[in-house]
Amino acid sequence: MNKTDLEKLAAIRIKEAEILLTADCYQGAYYLAGYALECTLKACIAKQIEEFDFPDKKLANDGYTHNLTNLLNTAGLKEKLAAQENQNKGFKLNWAVVKRWTEESRYECAIKKQAAHNLFNALTDNESGILPWLKKYL
């Protein structure tokens, strides 16, 4: 899987999440929205590897996680995130919402409408959404 594949997969997953939200399928929407963020962060990591370069072992190993904060750090975006949080309080709130997502959410049956909408909106909001911000680094 390469950077382009990860970007396509992120777009597919956020679209699927939106469809599931519309169909009142909140658990699946929540999980897929978070997965879209995971794929986007992994695409940011993949951008660090030049064609024909042998990837750094630590970078490769650190990319094989589902932990969003760890992926953000591996992508080299920790300081940029902090700066954006200082500039945009809505963005800071949105990061607080999305960083609670885990891959284990796929097993949660109790995800409610509000939580799914909050995650989706925190990811996609044009003014302070996490995905539009991350696209600057792809």
N, C-alpha and C positions, 0 to 999 in steps of 0.2 A: 504494500500500500504506500502511495506517495502523497505529497502535499496536495496535489490536485484531487486525488481520490478522497482525501480527508475533507477538503473544502466542499466537494459535491455531497458527501455523506452528511456533513453538517447541515447543508441546505435542505436535503431530503428530510432529515430528522426534525428540523424546526417546522417544516411544512406539515409533516405527519402530526406533530404535536398540536399545531393549530387546528387541523382537521379533527383530531380527537377532542380538543376543547369544545369545538362547535357541537360535537356529538355527545357531550357530557360524559366523556370517558376520561376522567381526571387523573386516574392513576397512571395510565399509559401516556397521557399528555405530559405529565410531570416528568416521568422517566425519560421520555424521548427529548424533551426540551433540554434537560441536563446533559444528555448524551450529545446533543448538538454543540453545546459548549465544550465538552470534552474533545470532540473531533476538531473544533476550531483551534483549541489550545495545542493539540497535537500537530496541526498544520503549521502553527507558528514555530513549533520545535523543528519540524521537518525542513522549514525554510533555512535553518542554520546549517544544513548539510549541502555542500556543493556537489554538483554532478561529478561522479567518478571519485569523490573523496571517500575514504574509508571512515565511517562514522566513529566519533569518540565513544568509547565503551560506556563511560559514565552517562553521557547524554542519552545514549540508546537505552540503557537500563532505567534511567530516571523517567524516560518517556513511557515506559510500560507500567503505568499506574492509572487509576481512575480518580485519584485525589486531585481535585481542581486546584487547590492552593499549591500543591507540589508541581503540577503541570505548569502553572503560571510561573513559578520560580524557575523551572527548567527552561521555559521559553525565554527567560531573561527579562520578564516584564514586571517584576516585583516593584522596582523603583518607579516605573512608569505608572503602575496601578496606584501607588501611594500619591504620586503627583496629581493624577486625575481625580482621586478621591478628595484631595485638598481643594481642587478647582471646582468640583461639581458635587454638591451634597447629595443630589439625586442619584448620581453614579455610585457614591459611597453606600447609600442605602441599598441600591440594586446589587452591589457586590456582596453585601451582607446577606441578602436573600439567596443569591445563587450559590454561594460557597457552602451552604448547608446541604446542597444536593450531594447524594452519594449513589454509587452504583447499586447499593442495597435497596434503594427506593423501588426497584423493580419488584420487590417482595412485599411492599407495603400496600395494604388494602384500605387504609384509613385516610388516604390523601383526599382532601376535600377540594371543592370547587375553588375557593379563595386561594389556597396554596398553589394550585396549578396555574391559575391566572396570574398570581403574583410572580411566580417563576418565569412564565412566558413573557410577561410585560417587562420584567427586570432584564431579560435577555434582549428583547427586540425594540424597546423604546428608542425612537430616533434621537432624542435629546440626551438621554443618559443610560442607554442600554449597553450591556456588556458586549454583545456581538458586534454592533456597529463600531464600537471602540476597537475591538480586537482586529477588525478587518483592516485597520490601518497598518497592522504589523504582519500581514500575510504576504 
